[in-house]
Amino acid sequence: MADAFTPRRPRSAGPGLGPWDCPSPPGGVRGRSAPVVVHKPFFAGGRQVSLMGEVVGVARCVADVLAVVRRVGIIVGHEEAGATPLIEWRGGGVDRWQ
């Protein structure tokens, strides 16, 4: 049994879907959120990026977010970053950095 500090591995979302395929809309269902969350902007610019609940970096533009998610195998194009259910944008969309 895992304690509260042990990260959980993502489970498959269903037949034919891998752990990164998020069928729920941004904001999640029943408290779940997308695997990647881009948090609200800092007062000085930039936004924290978390992956499965763990902060993994700070982004200063959409390209930074895409670089972070690419390192873990999520490939999203620049034009689809704002619409994919894999990335949840909190406190503003892809055009909000301050």
Order of alpha helices (4+ residues) and beta strands (2+ residues): beta-beta-beta-alpha-beta
